[in-house]
Amino acid sequence: MKLFGPLALACLSAGSALADDTLLKRPDVAKALRWLETSHDKTVAAQITIAEIPAPTFHEAERAKYLEKEFRRLGLADVSIDKQGNVLGWRKGSTEDTFVIAAHLDISFAVGVDTKVRKEGDRLLAPGIGDDSRGLASLLAIVEAMDAAKISTRHTLLFVANVGEEGLGDLNGARYLFNESTFRAKLRAFISIDGADPSRIVTGGTGVKRYRVTLKGPGGHSYGNFGRPSPIHAAARAIDRIADLEVPLKPKTTFNVGRIEGGTAVNAIAEECAFEVDLRSVDPGNLDRIEAKLFEAVRLGVEAENKARAASKATLSFDMKLVSNRPAGETAHSSPIVQAAMWAAGANGFRPELDFSSTDSNIPISKGIPAVTMGGGGTSGNAHSLAEWYSPVQAWKGPQTVLLTFLDFDSRRP
């Protein structure tokens, strides 16, 4: 859901009424904001350096080592890489209540992708240049700006460069933080810096279920054993049914067959075929319903292929494995963190829009911990493609908005 027009302005007005409007007049805050603007080129340079370190999901270690080094250079306390692969750095507050600011290390590409950044006009191009190299660079800039301005806070800040946000990573870095870390009971709020647009505030976690469907059969020669059932043909029958599924526009519900693999030769009946399906909805009930339709489509596809090749006396089997399950949920619009984010966006000249997406914020939201995902500044496009681009025009406004959000939230008393 997005907020536009009068409704957006009404919510922004409510946020401003609650916000500490003296925040912008504080000399330390003004200094930090200036630092972020004047250090813009430095932040973009860091973004390029990060982007050129390949970090496909499950292969983030090299980039993690770089962020660990940067966390130490910036003077964060107790810098470490946890057992999941997340890079952690602490900035002590006057209480142990902890606010997490995170950006993800991984990119949505296979091992071996060329991540060299090239420039075309005012655009930077490279896989992952925006998603989420910008978020990681913004993370570093915020730490440095706070230190340069000597800003102190009530909350302890935990800066995290986390693994496993993309694809089959299934948010495993965020899951570990909130489910298994030794300090999980201290975590009070969360911001993920992901994407570019500072006006877009993700308050809702889109639910996601991903399945790997594997079909198996006896295989054989395409001519000599013609008539045996084919896993590839069965997959095609199933996918044809999936493509015709009806889903509601509201609440938004989607499906996609994203990968297909199988077979050994053009003149061989495949022994195995597999495909991967992505199901999404902002509504858990609709997600369950589209999941049930997926099961039926696969069953009917296999049955149809077996029936068509019944004379062969051979049959296919299939297996469906849940490989990703991201919980749905939403941080209430009345929540202090949402109100703070809307105030910060407005204070920085943006018209805030509240939206749903699937990000690391899904995990804290599902546990009742207030969380939002915010842009790192600038503009970007073609995410998750080799043609991904990023434009750093006025990009400093991204980390400025995130910083103001946290400081406004921090200034509110429980």
N, C-alpha and C positions, 0 to 999 in steps of 0.2 A: 504494500500500500504506500502511496506517495501523498504528501500533503502539498497542495498548491493554493494560490489565491488567498481569499479571506480566511480560510481555515488555518493555513500556514501562518498567516500574520497574527491570528488570534492566539495560536499556540506559542508563537514567538513572544508575543506581548506578555503571556502568562509566565514564560520563562524569564523574561527580563524583570518582571515584578519580583520574582523570587531571587533573582541573581544579585550578587554583591556588585552593584554598579560602580563602587569605588575601586574595584579591582584594576581597571584600566588606568587609574590615576596613581597607582602605586609605582614609585620610582624603579623598584626592582623588576616589576612586571614589564614596564615600559622598556627597560634596558634589555630584557630577554627578547622582547618582540623585535626591537631594533637589531639585536645580534642576529636573529634568524633571517632578517631581510638582508643585512649587509654581508652575511656569510652565505648567501644564496649560491654563488659559484662554487664554493667549497663543498656544499651539500650535494650539488649536482655531480661534482667530480667524484665524491664518495659513492654516489649512486652508480656511476659508470664502472668504478672499480669493483663494486659488489656484483653488478650484473655480469661482468666478464668472468666471474668465478662460477663454473657450472654447478648447479645444485638440483638435479632431478630428484623427485620424491624418493626417499630411502638412500639418497647419495648426497646428503647435505654436509658431510663432515668437513670438506675443505673450506666451504663458506663459513661454517660454524667456527673453525679455527680463526678465520679472519675477524669475525665479529667478537670472539673472545679476546683477541689481541686489542681490538678497538675499545672494548669495554674497560680493559685494564688501563689503556692509555688515557681514557677519560676519568679515571680515578673512582669508578664504581667499586663498591665493597663486595667482598666474598664472591668474586667472579668465578664461575665454574660452568662446566658442561655436564648436565645431569645424565642419568643412565639412559634416558630416552633420546638424548642428543640435543636438547634445548640449551641455548646459551643464556645464563642468568647473571644479572648484575644488580646490586642493591644500592639504593640511596636512602639513608636512614631519615625517618621523620621523628616527630615527638611521641608518636605512639607506634605500637606494633601492627595496628590495622594497616593492611597492605593493599595498595592499588597497583594493578598490573597494567603496564603499557607494552604491547607486543606487536611484532611484525613477523611474517613467516619467511623462513629461509628457502623453502623449496620452490621450484618452478615446474610448470605443467608440461614438461617435455621429456623425451627419452634420453637415456645416456648417449653421449656422443654429439648432442646438438651443438652447433656453433653459436656461442654467446658473445662473440666479438661485437662491440657496439660501433655502429657507423652513424654518421650525421648526414641528414638531408634537409637543408634549410634550417628551420628552427626545431626540427624533430630529431630525436634520437631513436634509432631502430635496433632492436635485438630481442630475442626471446627472453621474457622476464624483465625487461627494462622498467616496466611500470609495476608489474605484478610478480614479486613484491619488492623489487630492489628499491623502489621509491620509499616504501614503508620502512625498510631497514635504514636507509640514509636519514629519513626523518627522525627515527628513533635516536640515532647518534646525535643529530643536531639539537634535539630537545635536551638531552643530557648536558651538552656543552653550553647551551644557552642558559640553562638554570644555574650552572656553575659560574658562568661569566657574570651573571646578575646576582649571585649569592642568594638565591631564593631558598627559603626554608619552608617545610611543609609539616602539616599534622600527620598525614598518612606517610608511611614508609612506601617508597616506590620500588617496584620490582620491574626492571626492564628485561624483556625476554625476546630473543630471536629464536623462534620455535620451529620445529620440524613438522612435517606431515600434514600440512593444510590442504594440499592439492590432491585431487584424484583419489586413488586407493590408499593414500596416507590416512584418510578417514579422521582427520583432526587429531591424530595420535599424540602430537606434542601438547596440545591444549588438554586433551583427556588426561594425560599423565599429571600435568600441573594441578588440575582440580580434583582428580580422583586418587592419586597415589603419592604426591609429593609430601614430604614431612611437614611442610608449612601450609598445607591446603586450608587448614582451619582459620588462618589469618587473612585469607584473600577476601576482600570486601567489594571490589569493583574491578572492571576490566574494560580496556579500550584496545581493539585491534586496529592497527593502521594498515589498510589494505585498499587498493584502488587509488584513484587520484582526486576526484571531485570533492572539495571540502564542503559543498552544500548538501551532499548526500550522506545521510546519517542512517546506518542500518541498525534498526532496533528489533527487527524480527528475524529469527532463524528459520529459514526454509528447511523443512524436513527432507531428507534424502535417503533413499535406499538403492543400493546398487547390487546387481546380481551377475554372477558369471554362470552362464548356462552351458553345460557340456553334454554333447550327444555322442553316443558310441554305437558302432555296428561292426559286422564281420569284414567289411571292405571287400576288395577283389578287383579283378581286371574289368575295365570299363566295357569290353566286348564279351569276353569269355564268361563273365559272371553277371552280365546284364540281367536286371530283374531283382537283384538284392536291394534292400533299402539303403539309402544314403543319408548319413548324418547331415551333409550339407543341404540336400534337398529338404530334409525335415526342418532344418534351421530356417530355410527360405520360406517354407509353409508357415512356420511359427512367426517369423518376422513380418510376413505379409499380414497376419492377423493383428500383430502388435501395432503396425502402421495404421490400421483402421480403427484403433480404440478411440472412443469418444471420452473427452475429459472436459471439465468445466473451465470456463474462462476465469470465473471468480467463485471460490478462492482458486487462484492460479494453480494448476496442476499440469505437469508435463512428463513426457517420456522420451527416451532416445536410445537407439541401439548405436553404440559408439565404436565398437570394434568387433570384427569377425576374423576368425582364423581357423585353419584346418586343411586337411588333404595333403597328399604327398606328390601327386603328379596329375597331369591333365588326362592321362589315360588310366587312372585308377579310381575306383569307388572309394571315397574317403572312409577311413576307419574311425575318425574322430573329427568333430567340429565344435567350436566354442564361440560364443558371442557374449558381449557384456552390455547390460542394460542399466540406464540411469533413470530413476523415478524420483519426481520431486513434487512437493505440495507445501503450501503454507499451512494447510489443515491436516492434522494427523489422521483424521477419519478418511479423508479423500486419498491420502497416501496409502492407507490400508486397502482401500477399494481398488486402486489402480494396481497394487501389488497382486491382489486376488485375480484381476483380469490378466495379468502377466502369466501367472501360474496356469490359467486356463488356456491361454493362447499357446503356450509351449506344449501342454498336454495334447491339445487338439492337433497341433502340427505334427507331433510324433505319431499320434494315432492315425492321421491321414496318410502319412508316408508308409507306415506298417501295413495299413489296409491296402494301399495301392500295390504293394509288393508282397502280398500275402502268399502268392504261389511259390515264392522262394523258400518258405518255411523259416526265414531268418527275421529277426526283429531288432529294433533299436532300443537302447536304454538311454535315460537322460538323468542328469543331476543338476540341481540348482543350488548354488552356494551364495549366501549373503556375504558380500565382500566389503560393504560400507553401509553404515547406519548412522546418519546424523540426525539428532533429535530436533523436532520443531519446537518453537516457543517464541515469546516476545517479552521484551522489557517494556513495562507500561510507559505510556507517553507522559504520565505524571511523575515518573521516577526522577529523582534529582539528577541522575546522570544524563537522562534525555533532555531535561530542561536546561542543564548546563551546556550540553552540546548545541542545542538550538540557540541559546543566548550567545555562545561563542561564535557560531557561524554568522549570526546576525550582526554581532559586533565587528566582524571582519568583512562585512559588506555582502554576505551571501544570503540568499533566500533558502532557508533550510527545507529539505525534503526528507521525510521519514520513509524508509523502504524495508523490504525483506530481501534476504539473500542467504546463501550458505557460506558461512565464514567461521573462523575460530570462536566467534562470540556464541555460536550455537551451544557450546559446551557449558560455559558459565550460566547462560540464560536457562538451560535445562535444569540447572541446580538451584535456581532462584537467586542467582547472584547478578546484580545489575550490570549490563554490558552493552556496548555499542561498537560498531565498526565505522571508522572514519577515513576519509581520503587523505593522502599524503601531499596533495597539492599538484598544480599543473593540470594537464589534460592528457588522456591516453586513449588508445584504441587498438582493436584487433588482439585483445588479450587471448592467450592460449593458442596463438598462431605464430608461425615463423615471421609473419609480417607485423608483429607487435610494435607499436610506436609510442613515444612519450614526448610531450612538449613541455618544457620547464617554465613557460611564461607565468610570472607571478607565483611560482611554485612555493615560495616561502610562506604563503598564506595557509598551506596545509599544516605544517608543524605548529604555526602560530595558533591555529584553531584548536588543534589537539591540546596544546599547552594551556590555553585559556579554559578549555573544558575541564581539564583536571584541576586547575587552580580554583575554578569556581566551585567545583564539587568539593574540593578539599576545604574551602572556606565555610561550607555549610555544616552546621552542627547536627549530630544524629537526633 
